[in-house]
Amino acid sequence: GSSLLLLPDLLGTILGPAPRTLLAPVRNTLIAMPDDVAADLAIGVWHALADGAPDELAVDPLRWNGTAVVAIGDRSIGLAN
């Protein structure tokens, strides 16, 4: 799940070219949400899965820009990591 963040080539074959918001709330989970997801919905999903979980991760939400995993505020089209 969450380890796919480190493998953008493999992640690209799963997610395709559409931008997505990515959440990795716990160790074996990666959630891809629409890029325009409301922040309160994304936060609610994060808390529903991570709060109290022994494998909770301290990873800020990220963005899939179609080719790479980037910081959530980065709206550029970048090359794969």
Backbone bond lengths (Angstrom), bond angles and torsions (degrees), N, CA, C in turn:
res aa  C-N    CA-C-N  psi(-1)  N-CA   C-N-CA  omega(-1)  CA-C   N-CA-C  phi
1 G - - - 1.433 - - 1.514 112.59 -
2 S 1.319 116.10 -91.07 1.461 120.86 -173.27 1.524 112.47 -62.73
3 S 1.316 118.45 -24.84 1.470 120.63 -179.98 1.528 111.81 -67.64
4 L 1.324 118.63 -17.38 1.460 121.26 176.92 1.528 111.73 -62.13
5 L 1.327 118.03 -19.94 1.465 120.84 176.54 1.527 111.04 -59.79
6 L 1.312 116.70 -25.65 1.458 121.89 -178.57 1.523 112.93 -89.65
7 L 1.315 117.20 -2.10 1.466 122.45 -176.76 1.521 110.67 -126.51
8 P 1.336 117.84 70.74 1.471 119.43 -174.71 1.519 114.28 -60.32
9 D 1.328 118.90 -30.30 1.475 119.39 178.77 1.521 110.60 -65.17
10 L 1.313 116.87 -44.18 1.462 121.11 178.38 1.528 110.33 -69.86
11 L 1.316 116.51 -41.10 1.461 120.86 179.24 1.524 110.86 -60.53
12 G 1.321 116.77 -38.01 1.460 120.84 178.76 1.511 113.21 -61.38
13 T 1.324 117.38 -35.48 1.462 119.55 178.50 1.525 111.58 -71.09
14 I 1.320 116.53 -24.06 1.467 121.14 179.03 1.529 110.99 -85.41
15 L 1.338 116.59 -47.05 1.467 121.15 -173.89 1.523 114.17 -87.91
16 G 1.317 117.90 -27.10 1.453 120.76 -175.47 1.515 111.28 78.40
17 P 1.331 117.38 -167.73 1.459 121.25 -172.82 1.529 115.82 -84.99
18 A 1.309 118.61 -10.60 1.472 120.16 -176.22 1.525 110.86 -72.12
19 P 1.320 117.52 134.80 1.465 120.21 176.75 1.529 111.33 -61.36
20 R 1.318 116.28 145.94 1.466 123.27 -178.44 1.518 109.63 -143.95
21 T 1.309 115.64 154.07 1.461 122.38 167.68 1.520 106.38 -93.24
22 L 1.333 116.32 131.65 1.458 121.02 -176.87 1.523 110.92 -113.16
23 L 1.313 115.72 134.63 1.458 122.38 176.05 1.526 108.47 -121.78
24 A 1.324 116.08 135.93 1.466 121.75 174.74 1.532 106.95 -127.61
25 P 1.342 116.69 73.97 1.465 120.02 -173.17 1.529 114.27 -73.34
26 V 1.317 116.52 -30.42 1.469 121.42 178.41 1.528 108.25 -136.53
27 R 1.316 115.19 166.99 1.462 121.70 -169.77 1.524 114.90 -53.14
28 N 1.277 120.19 -48.84 1.460 121.43 -173.20 1.519 113.87 -102.80
29 T 1.324 116.43 30.08 1.460 119.77 -176.73 1.524 110.50 -134.49
30 L 1.310 115.77 132.57 1.452 122.28 171.56 1.523 106.58 -130.71
31 I 1.312 116.33 124.38 1.459 121.86 -179.08 1.518 108.23 -112.90
32 A 1.319 116.13 127.46 1.457 122.49 175.48 1.518 107.77 -108.25
33 M 1.323 115.69 120.96 1.463 121.87 -178.88 1.527 108.53 -116.60
34 P 1.328 118.03 160.21 1.470 119.13 175.90 1.526 110.40 -54.15
35 D 1.304 115.89 146.98 1.462 120.98 -176.98 1.520 112.83 -60.26
36 D 1.327 116.84 -28.26 1.463 120.40 -177.98 1.531 112.60 -98.66
37 V 1.324 117.36 22.75 1.459 120.96 -179.62 1.534 109.87 -59.61
38 A 1.312 116.46 141.26 1.462 120.97 177.27 1.532 109.20 -65.82
39 A 1.312 116.19 136.43 1.459 121.26 -177.37 1.522 111.65 -57.43
40 D 1.344 118.11 -39.90 1.465 119.52 -178.42 1.532 111.63 -66.89
41 L 1.328 118.21 -31.83 1.459 120.71 176.17 1.532 110.60 -69.07
42 A 1.322 117.05 -45.60 1.465 120.84 178.73 1.531 110.51 -61.21
43 I 1.320 117.31 -42.01 1.469 120.96 178.73 1.522 110.34 -64.93
44 G 1.315 117.05 -40.25 1.459 120.60 178.53 1.519 112.61 -63.10
45 V 1.327 116.81 -41.81 1.466 120.99 177.33 1.524 109.55 -63.56
46 W 1.330 116.09 -44.71 1.473 120.54 178.85 1.523 110.32 -55.41
47 H 1.322 116.21 -52.53 1.473 120.39 -177.39 1.527 112.13 -64.72
48 A 1.318 117.50 -37.23 1.464 120.16 179.68 1.524 111.48 -60.93
49 L 1.319 117.02 -33.91 1.458 120.47 -178.18 1.530 113.55 -93.08
50 A 1.322 117.67 -34.02 1.463 120.32 -169.15 1.521 115.13 -97.54
51 D 1.316 118.10 -32.97 1.467 119.50 -174.47 1.520 111.18 -57.95
52 G 1.308 115.67 119.28 1.457 121.63 177.86 1.518 114.63 82.54
53 A 1.330 117.70 -4.56 1.464 120.12 179.74 1.524 109.61 -74.07
54 P 1.336 117.71 135.91 1.460 119.72 -178.84 1.524 113.07 -67.68
55 D 1.329 117.94 -18.96 1.465 120.74 -179.29 1.529 112.31 -110.52
56 E 1.337 116.65 28.09 1.464 120.84 178.16 1.522 109.88 -60.29
57 L 1.333 116.00 139.24 1.458 121.77 178.50 1.524 110.11 -106.90
58 A 1.312 115.63 147.21 1.460 121.51 176.04 1.537 108.24 -100.34
59 V 1.337 115.27 64.41 1.461 121.73 -178.86 1.525 107.38 -116.46
60 D 1.327 115.53 119.91 1.466 119.34 177.45 1.524 109.71 -61.93
61 P 1.333 117.46 152.28 1.463 119.22 174.23 1.530 109.70 -54.79
62 L 1.309 115.34 146.14 1.455 122.08 -178.78 1.516 109.13 -124.22
63 R 1.312 115.60 178.07 1.462 120.85 -179.24 1.512 109.42 -131.32
64 W 1.314 115.69 134.13 1.456 122.40 169.30 1.516 105.80 -92.77
65 N 1.335 118.17 118.80 1.462 120.00 -176.85 1.529 112.50 -98.13
66 G 1.310 116.86 10.35 1.452 120.99 -179.88 1.512 112.96 106.99
67 T 1.338 115.87 -21.97 1.465 120.35 178.99 1.522 113.26 -138.07
68 A 1.325 117.22 -17.94 1.462 120.37 -174.81 1.523 110.62 -151.05
69 V 1.313 115.08 159.63 1.458 122.17 172.26 1.528 106.53 -92.64
70 V 1.344 116.07 123.52 1.464 121.39 -175.76 1.527 109.65 -131.97
71 A 1.317 115.66 170.50 1.464 121.11 175.94 1.520 109.10 -60.74
72 I 1.311 117.32 149.50 1.467 122.05 -174.76 1.519 112.89 -57.88
73 G 1.310 119.27 -32.05 1.453 121.79 -179.23 1.506 114.34 -83.60
74 D 1.335 118.36 -7.06 1.454 122.77 -177.21 1.526 109.46 -83.56
75 R 1.306 117.68 110.17 1.469 122.44 -179.13 1.524 112.03 -99.86
76 S 1.318 117.31 11.61 1.454 119.81 -179.42 1.519 111.70 -78.11
77 I 1.287 115.32 165.48 1.460 121.88 171.70 1.529 105.24 -100.44
78 G 1.298 116.80 109.58 1.456 120.52 -175.61 1.503 112.32 -108.99
79 L 1.300 115.02 175.21 1.451 121.25 175.01 1.507 109.05 -86.90
80 A 1.311 117.20 157.37 1.459 121.13 178.65 1.515 110.17 -58.16
81 N 1.327 115.38 143.34 1.476 120.56 179.60 1.495 111.23 -62.32
